[in-house]
């Protein structure tokens, strides 16, 4: 599996997107990416850590 598309209600997606990135998988983010800038920053940091 190369990528995971997380298709959940926006209030659930940040957690799963971070877990997906931490698992080393590509993440497809549909709009909106997050409900706050803080959530978006958390996801971006997780992706950067994963490389």
mmCIF file of the C-alpha atoms, coordinates in Angstrom:
data_MODEL
# 
_entry.id   MODEL 
# 
loop_
_atom_site.group_PDB 
_atom_site.id 
_atom_site.type_symbol 
_atom_site.label_atom_id 
_atom_site.label_alt_id 
_atom_site.label_comp_id 
_atom_site.label_asym_id 
_atom_site.label_entity_id 
_atom_site.label_seq_id 
_atom_site.pdbx_PDB_ins_code 
_atom_site.Cartn_x 
_atom_site.Cartn_y 
_atom_site.Cartn_z 
_atom_site.occupancy 
_atom_site.B_iso_or_equiv 
_atom_site.pdbx_formal_charge 
_atom_site.auth_seq_id 
_atom_site.auth_comp_id 
_atom_site.auth_asym_id 
_atom_site.auth_atom_id 
_atom_site.pdbx_PDB_model_num 
ATOM 1  C CA . UNK A 1 1  ? 0.000   0.000  0.000  1.00 0.00 ? 1  UNK A CA 1 
ATOM 2  C CA . UNK A 1 2  ? 1.519   3.307  -1.100 1.00 0.00 ? 2  UNK A CA 1 
ATOM 3  C CA . UNK A 1 3  ? -1.110  5.825  -0.038 1.00 0.00 ? 3  UNK A CA 1 
ATOM 4  C CA . UNK A 1 4  ? -4.201  6.181  2.086  1.00 0.00 ? 4  UNK A CA 1 
ATOM 5  C CA . UNK A 1 5  ? -7.151  8.440  1.362  1.00 0.00 ? 5  UNK A CA 1 
ATOM 6  C CA . UNK A 1 6  ? -8.885  9.380  4.607  1.00 0.00 ? 6  UNK A CA 1 
ATOM 7  C CA . UNK A 1 7  ? -12.527 10.131 3.817  1.00 0.00 ? 7  UNK A CA 1 
ATOM 8  C CA . UNK A 1 8  ? -14.042 10.958 7.174  1.00 0.00 ? 8  UNK A CA 1 
ATOM 9  C CA . UNK A 1 9  ? -15.843 13.917 8.676  1.00 0.00 ? 9  UNK A CA 1 
ATOM 10 C CA . UNK A 1 10 ? -13.412 16.816 9.122  1.00 0.00 ? 10 UNK A CA 1 
ATOM 11 C CA . UNK A 1 11 ? -13.425 16.531 12.920 1.00 0.00 ? 11 UNK A CA 1 
ATOM 12 C CA . UNK A 1 12 ? -11.897 13.036 12.692 1.00 0.00 ? 12 UNK A CA 1 
ATOM 13 C CA . UNK A 1 13 ? -9.390  13.423 9.881  1.00 0.00 ? 13 UNK A CA 1 
ATOM 14 C CA . UNK A 1 14 ? -6.425  15.167 11.588 1.00 0.00 ? 14 UNK A CA 1 
ATOM 15 C CA . UNK A 1 15 ? -5.779  12.209 13.905 1.00 0.00 ? 15 UNK A CA 1 
ATOM 16 C CA . UNK A 1 16 ? -5.894  9.680  11.081 1.00 0.00 ? 16 UNK A CA 1 
ATOM 17 C CA . UNK A 1 17 ? -3.814  11.814 8.740  1.00 0.00 ? 17 UNK A CA 1 
ATOM 18 C CA . UNK A 1 18 ? -1.088  12.132 11.370 1.00 0.00 ? 18 UNK A CA 1 
ATOM 19 C CA . UNK A 1 19 ? -1.157  8.371  11.995 1.00 0.00 ? 19 UNK A CA 1 
ATOM 20 C CA . UNK A 1 20 ? -0.957  7.730  8.253  1.00 0.00 ? 20 UNK A CA 1 
ATOM 21 C CA . UNK A 1 21 ? 2.066   10.013 7.887  1.00 0.00 ? 21 UNK A CA 1 
ATOM 22 C CA . UNK A 1 22 ? 3.735   8.416  10.902 1.00 0.00 ? 22 UNK A CA 1 
ATOM 23 C CA . UNK A 1 23 ? 3.230   5.031  9.219  1.00 0.00 ? 23 UNK A CA 1 
ATOM 24 C CA . UNK A 1 24 ? 5.245   6.350  6.277  1.00 0.00 ? 24 UNK A CA 1 
ATOM 25 C CA . UNK A 1 25 ? 2.333   6.459  3.842  1.00 0.00 ? 25 UNK A CA 1 
ATOM 26 C CA . UNK A 1 26 ? 1.339   9.244  1.473  1.00 0.00 ? 26 UNK A CA 1 
ATOM 27 C CA . UNK A 1 27 ? -1.718  11.202 2.573  1.00 0.00 ? 27 UNK A CA 1 
ATOM 28 C CA . UNK A 1 28 ? -4.364  12.658 0.271  1.00 0.00 ? 28 UNK A CA 1 
ATOM 29 C CA . UNK A 1 29 ? -6.002  15.679 1.908  1.00 0.00 ? 29 UNK A CA 1 
ATOM 30 C CA . UNK A 1 30 ? -9.233  16.956 0.469  1.00 0.00 ? 30 UNK A CA 1 
ATOM 31 C CA . UNK A 1 31 ? -10.494 20.422 1.298  1.00 0.00 ? 31 UNK A CA 1 
ATOM 32 C CA . UNK A 1 32 ? -10.751 21.517 4.005  1.00 0.00 ? 32 UNK A CA 1 
ATOM 33 C CA . UNK A 1 33 ? -7.536  20.065 5.357  1.00 0.00 ? 33 UNK A CA 1 
ATOM 34 C CA . UNK A 1 34 ? -8.317  21.026 8.957  1.00 0.00 ? 34 UNK A CA 1 
ATOM 35 C CA . UNK A 1 35 ? -10.689 23.079 11.048 1.00 0.00 ? 35 UNK A CA 1 
ATOM 36 C CA . UNK A 1 36 ? -7.916  25.237 12.492 1.00 0.00 ? 36 UNK A CA 1 
ATOM 37 C CA . UNK A 1 37 ? -4.411  26.397 11.728 1.00 0.00 ? 37 UNK A CA 1 
ATOM 38 C CA . UNK A 1 38 ? -3.183  24.437 14.752 1.00 0.00 ? 38 UNK A CA 1 
ATOM 39 C CA . UNK A 1 39 ? -4.568  21.163 13.339 1.00 0.00 ? 39 UNK A CA 1 
ATOM 40 C CA . UNK A 1 40 ? -3.036  21.898 9.950  1.00 0.00 ? 40 UNK A CA 1 
ATOM 41 C CA . UNK A 1 41 ? 0.352   22.616 11.547 1.00 0.00 ? 41 UNK A CA 1 
ATOM 42 C CA . UNK A 1 42 ? 0.224   19.306 13.435 1.00 0.00 ? 42 UNK A CA 1 
ATOM 43 C CA . UNK A 1 43 ? -0.412  17.418 10.197 1.00 0.00 ? 43 UNK A CA 1 
ATOM 44 C CA . UNK A 1 44 ? 2.317   19.277 8.314  1.00 0.00 ? 44 UNK A CA 1 
ATOM 45 C CA . UNK A 1 45 ? 4.845   18.546 11.070 1.00 0.00 ? 45 UNK A CA 1 
ATOM 46 C CA . UNK A 1 46 ? 3.915   14.842 11.025 1.00 0.00 ? 46 UNK A CA 1 
ATOM 47 C CA . UNK A 1 47 ? 4.461   14.661 7.271  1.00 0.00 ? 47 UNK A CA 1 
ATOM 48 C CA . UNK A 1 48 ? 7.801   16.460 7.520  1.00 0.00 ? 48 UNK A CA 1 
ATOM 49 C CA . UNK A 1 49 ? 8.988   14.115 10.285 1.00 0.00 ? 49 UNK A CA 1 
ATOM 50 C CA . UNK A 1 50 ? 8.002   11.125 8.159  1.00 0.00 ? 50 UNK A CA 1 
ATOM 51 C CA . UNK A 1 51 ? 10.054  12.455 5.258  1.00 0.00 ? 51 UNK A CA 1 
# 
